[in-house]
Amino acid sequence: MGTNAAPDRPYRVVQWATGTIGARALRQVIGHPRMQLAGLWVHSPDKVGRDASELCGVETDEVGGLADTTGVAATNRLDDILELDADCVLYMPQACDADEVCRLLASGLNVVTTRSEFHRPASMDPDLRRRVEDACAEGGTSIHSTGSSPGFITEAVPLVLASVQRRLDMMTIDEFADLSRRDSPELLFEVMGFGRAPAEFAEVRTEHARSPFGQSLALVADGLGLPLDKIDVTGEFATASRTVEIAAGRLEAGTVAAQRITVTGTRDGEPLLRFRATWYCTTELDRLWDVRPTGWRVVVDGDAPLDIDMTFPVPMERMAAVSPAYTANRAVNAVPAVCGAAPGIRTTLDLPGITALLA
């Protein structure tokens, strides 16, 4: 239930949805030393009634000798969740339902979500913001959006790096994703448009990045006392310089092989904060892009300059199995801070630094 005091018992947590990220979060809650799985909501009717451990692949030796089953059966009824004496919901559906979120909050359930609608209240739709804040006030609860990107790399890391600056001229956050071993033909070729001739390629999908990453950059700027004047989003692509075979299929020379989205926050007519995502299926491109292994690079131009690389030291064949942890784990680790926060939409600036409780 909504409270500002830390409980003298494990945090009772509900997992909402069991997609790629949700299933990973569910596994971490089951094995967490200071959390107890209180409930599980699922979207698919064929998952209803199944034990939580079955839906996230938990094995006995992975969770410190826990029983093969958790005793928590999945439901697709919101009312079942509202009846639980829980502290927090890890809300991770494919689409955000404002009515669901408000009912959870108003009932006394705090919410940590990997949905991106709640990173910065001032950037939210005014009606949604009012509804959510009213629900938080009614339930004495808080809600927080987080994850790896946006979240960790666009908020937590920039704020830490800025803590050694007294003048910030520019900060650029680069995200790289090597998709060459991603065996998802529909995602890469149909949804993202890789492998198409330039004349057939509609455009890099830029608008879906404006809200989440724009909110994060604006939030960081607010925290630094340097509010942004505007946020611009641009997209570009590069083609393969030769035909290559990737896990999803053949990529012909001259077809789209890399895409880049750049979100830039401007102040006083000059760029101040920039997030740039580069997704690629091969490094052999027709353009001289800085294409690096999967991970992040942050460059800070200020009176204490920094240039930091963070790569994922994981074989490409295991990346799909490991990468969900970067998003799911931060959300799980945020539960205590969100449960202890004052009611309302709580941002990275409002919460203390997220600390992982590992024992």
C-alpha positions in Angstrom: 0.0 0.0 0.0 1.0 3.6 -0.5 3.4 4.7 2.3 6.4 6.9 2.9 8.0 4.5 5.4 10.1 1.5 4.5 8.2 -1.7 5.5 9.6 -4.0 8.2 8.9 -6.9 5.8 9.8 -7.7 2.2 8.4 -5.4 -0.4 5.3 -7.1 -1.9 5.6 -6.6 -5.6 3.2 -7.3 -8.5 4.6 -8.0 -12.0 2.4 -6.5 -14.8 3.0 -8.3 -18.1 5.5 -10.9 -19.1 7.1 -9.8 -22.3 10.8 -9.8 -22.8 11.4 -7.2 -20.2 8.6 -8.2 -17.9 9.7 -11.8 -17.8 13.2 -10.8 -16.8 11.8 -8.5 -14.1 9.6 -11.3 -12.8 12.6 -13.6 -12.4 14.4 -10.9 -10.4 11.5 -10.3 -8.1 11.2 -14.0 -7.4 14.8 -14.3 -6.5 15.1 -10.9 -4.7 16.2 -11.2 -1.0 14.0 -8.3 0.1 11.0 -8.7 -2.2 8.0 -11.1 -2.3 6.0 -11.7 -5.5 2.4 -10.7 -4.5 0.7 -11.1 -7.9 1.1 -11.4 -11.6 -1.0 -9.8 -14.4 -0.8 -11.2 -18.0 -2.3 -10.1 -21.3 -2.7 -13.5 -23.0 -5.6 -15.7 -21.9 -3.5 -18.8 -22.4 -1.2 -17.6 -19.6 -4.0 -17.1 -17.0 -3.8 -19.6 -14.2 -0.2 -20.6 -14.8 2.4 -20.3 -12.1 4.7 -17.3 -12.2 7.8 -19.4 -12.3 6.6 -21.2 -15.5 6.1 -17.9 -17.3 9.6 -16.6 -16.6 11.7 -19.7 -16.9 12.9 -19.8 -13.2 14.8 -22.9 -12.3 15.4 -23.9 -8.7 19.2 -23.3 -8.7 18.7 -19.8 -10.2 16.8 -18.5 -7.2 18.7 -19.9 -4.3 16.8 -23.1 -3.9 13.3 -21.8 -4.0 10.5 -24.2 -4.8 9.8 -25.0 -8.4 6.6 -23.0 -8.1 5.9 -19.7 -6.5 2.2 -20.3 -5.7 1.4 -17.1 -7.5 -1.0 -17.8 -10.4 -1.3 -15.3 -13.3 -4.5 -13.4 -13.8 -5.8 -11.0 -16.5 -8.2 -9.2 -14.1 -7.3 -5.8 -12.8 -9.6 -6.3 -9.8 -7.6 -9.3 -8.7 -4.5 -7.1 -8.5 -6.3 -4.4 -6.7 -7.4 -6.9 -4.0 -3.8 -7.8 -3.1 -2.1 -6.2 -0.1 0.9 -5.2 -2.3 3.4 -2.3 -2.2 4.3 -1.8 -5.8 3.4 -2.8 -9.4 6.2 -3.2 -12.0 4.1 -2.0 -14.9 5.6 -3.3 -18.2 2.9 -3.7 -20.9 3.4 -3.0 -24.7 1.0 -0.1 -24.5 0.2 2.2 -21.6 -3.4 2.2 -20.4 -4.0 5.4 -18.4 -7.2 4.0 -16.8 -5.3 1.0 -15.5 -2.4 3.2 -14.2 -4.8 5.5 -12.4 -6.8 2.7 -10.8 -3.6 1.1 -9.6 -2.3 4.3 -8.1 -5.6 5.3 -6.6 -6.0 1.9 -4.9 -2.7 2.5 -2.9 -0.3 0.7 -5.3 2.9 2.5 -6.2 4.1 2.0 -9.8 7.5 1.6 -11.3 7.2 1.4 -15.1 9.4 0.9 -18.1 6.8 2.8 -20.1 8.2 6.2 -21.1 5.1 8.4 -20.6 6.1 9.6 -17.1 9.8 10.7 -17.2 9.0 14.4 -16.9 5.6 15.7 -15.7 6.1 19.1 -17.5 6.4 17.2 -20.8 3.3 15.0 -20.3 -0.1 15.6 -21.9 -1.7 18.0 -19.4 -4.9 15.9 -19.0 -2.9 12.7 -18.4 -0.7 14.5 -15.9 -3.7 15.8 -14.0 -5.4 12.4 -13.9 -2.3 10.6 -12.7 -1.5 13.2 -10.1 -5.0 13.1 -8.8 -4.8 9.3 -8.5 -1.5 9.5 -6.7 -3.0 12.0 -4.2 -6.0 9.7 -3.6 -3.9 6.6 -3.1 -0.9 8.2 -1.4 1.3 6.7 -4.0 4.0 7.5 -6.5 4.9 6.5 -10.1 8.3 6.5 -11.7 9.5 5.7 -15.3 12.9 4.2 -15.7 14.9 1.7 -17.7 18.2 1.5 -19.5 17.4 3.9 -22.3 15.8 6.2 -21.6 16.5 6.3 -17.9 20.0 5.0 -16.9 22.0 6.3 -19.8 20.0 9.5 -20.5 19.4 10.6 -16.9 21.3 8.8 -14.2 24.7 8.7 -16.0 24.5 12.3 -17.3 23.7 13.7 -13.9 26.6 11.9 -12.3 29.0 13.0 -15.0 27.8 16.6 -14.7 28.5 16.5 -11.0 32.2 17.2 -11.7 31.5 20.1 -14.0 31.1 23.8 -13.3 30.6 24.7 -16.9 28.8 22.4 -19.4 29.2 23.3 -23.1 27.8 20.1 -24.6 27.1 16.5 -23.7 26.6 13.8 -26.3 25.2 10.4 -25.5 25.7 7.8 -28.3 24.0 4.5 -28.2 25.1 1.7 -30.5 23.2 -1.5 -31.3 24.7 -4.2 -33.5 21.8 -6.1 -35.0 23.8 -8.4 -37.2 23.2 -11.5 -35.0 19.5 -10.6 -34.2 17.6 -13.5 -35.8 14.4 -11.5 -36.2 13.6 -11.1 -40.0 10.2 -9.5 -39.4 11.5 -6.9 -37.0 14.6 -5.9 -39.1 13.2 -6.2 -42.6 9.5 -5.5 -42.2 9.2 -3.2 -39.2 12.6 -1.3 -39.3 13.0 -1.4 -43.1 16.6 -2.8 -43.3 17.4 -4.4 -46.6 15.2 -2.0 -48.6 16.5 0.1 -51.5 16.9 3.8 -50.5 14.1 4.8 -52.9 11.7 2.3 -51.2 12.8 3.2 -47.6 10.1 5.6 -46.2 12.2 7.3 -43.5 13.9 6.7 -40.2 11.2 6.6 -37.6 12.0 9.7 -35.6 8.8 10.8 -33.9 8.7 7.7 -31.6 12.0 9.0 -30.1 10.9 12.6 -29.4 8.8 11.9 -26.4 10.9 9.5 -24.3 14.4 10.8 -25.1 13.3 14.4 -25.4 11.7 14.1 -21.9 14.9 12.7 -20.5 17.2 15.4 -21.9 14.8 18.1 -20.8 14.8 16.6 -17.3 18.6 16.6 -17.1 18.7 20.2 -18.3 16.2 21.1 -15.6 18.3 19.5 -13.0 21.4 21.4 -14.1 19.5 24.7 -14.0 19.8 25.0 -17.8 16.3 24.5 -19.2 16.1 23.8 -22.9 14.5 26.1 -25.4 13.6 23.4 -27.9 14.1 19.7 -28.8 14.8 18.7 -32.4 14.7 15.1 -33.8 16.4 14.0 -37.0 16.9 10.7 -38.8 19.3 9.4 -41.4 20.4 6.1 -42.9 23.4 4.4 -44.6 23.5 1.5 -47.1 25.7 -1.6 -47.2 28.8 -1.2 -49.3 28.7 -5.0 -50.1 26.3 -7.9 -49.8 26.5 -9.6 -46.4 24.8 -12.4 -44.6 23.3 -11.6 -41.2 21.4 -13.8 -38.8 18.1 -12.5 -40.1 19.0 -13.1 -43.8 20.8 -11.6 -46.7 21.5 -7.8 -46.9 22.2 -6.8 -50.4 24.8 -4.1 -51.3 23.2 -0.7 -51.7 20.3 -1.4 -49.4 19.6 0.2 -46.0 22.0 -1.3 -43.5 22.2 1.3 -40.7 19.9 3.9 -39.2 20.6 6.8 -36.9 18.2 9.0 -34.8 19.5 12.2 -33.1 17.6 14.0 -30.4 19.1 17.4 -29.7 18.2 19.8 -26.8 19.1 23.4 -27.6 19.6 26.3 -25.2 20.2 29.9 -26.4 20.5 28.8 -29.9 23.3 26.2 -29.2 23.0 22.4 -28.7 23.5 21.5 -25.1 22.4 17.9 -24.8 22.3 15.3 -27.5 21.2 11.6 -27.7 22.1 9.7 -30.8 21.0 6.1 -31.4 22.8 4.1 -34.2 21.3 0.7 -35.2 23.3 -1.2 -37.7 23.4 -4.7 -39.4 27.0 -4.3 -40.7 29.9 -1.9 -40.2 30.6 -2.0 -44.0 28.7 1.1 -44.9 28.7 3.7 -47.7 29.1 6.5 -45.1 31.9 7.2 -42.6 29.9 6.8 -39.5 31.4 6.1 -36.1 30.0 2.6 -35.6 31.1 0.9 -32.4 30.2 -2.3 -30.6 26.9 -2.5 -28.8 26.9 -0.1 -25.9 27.2 3.6 -25.1 29.6 6.4 -25.4 29.2 9.7 -23.5 31.3 12.7 -24.3 31.2 15.8 -22.0 32.6 19.1 -23.2 33.0 21.4 -20.2 35.6 22.6 -17.8 36.2 18.9 -16.7 36.0 17.1 -20.1 35.2 13.4 -20.2 35.0 10.7 -22.9 33.6 7.5 -21.6 32.9 4.1 -23.4 30.5 1.5 -21.9 30.4 -1.6 -23.9 28.5 -4.8 -23.2 31.1 -7.6 -22.8 28.8 -10.3 -24.0 29.1 -12.5 -27.1 26.7 -11.4 -29.8 25.1 -14.9 -29.6 24.1 -14.2 -26.0 23.1 -10.6 -26.4 19.4 -11.3 -26.8 19.4 -13.3 -23.5 21.4 -10.7 -21.5 20.2 -7.4 -22.8 16.8 -7.3 -21.1 18.6 -7.2 -17.7 19.8 -3.6 -18.4 16.2 -2.4 -18.5 14.4 -4.8 -16.1 17.0 -4.7 -13.3 16.9 -0.9 -12.9 13.1 -1.0 -12.6 13.3 -3.7 -9.9 16.0 -1.9 -8.0 13.9 1.3 -8.0 11.0 -0.2 -6.1 12.2 0.7 -2.5 12.9 4.3 -3.5 9.6 4.7 -5.2 7.7 3.1 -2.4 9.4 5.6 0.0 8.8 8.7 -2.1 6.2 11.4 -1.6 3.0 10.9 -3.6 3.1 12.0 -7.2 4.9 11.5 -10.5 8.5 11.1 -9.3 11.4 11.7 -11.6 15.1 10.9 -11.4 15.6 14.3 -9.9 13.1 13.6 -7.1 14.4 10.2 -6.0 17.6 9.3 -4.3 20.2 7.4 -6.4 18.9 4.0 -7.2 20.9 1.4 -5.1 20.7 -2.3 -5.8 19.8 -4.4 -2.7 21.8 -7.5 -3.5 21.6 -9.3 -0.2 
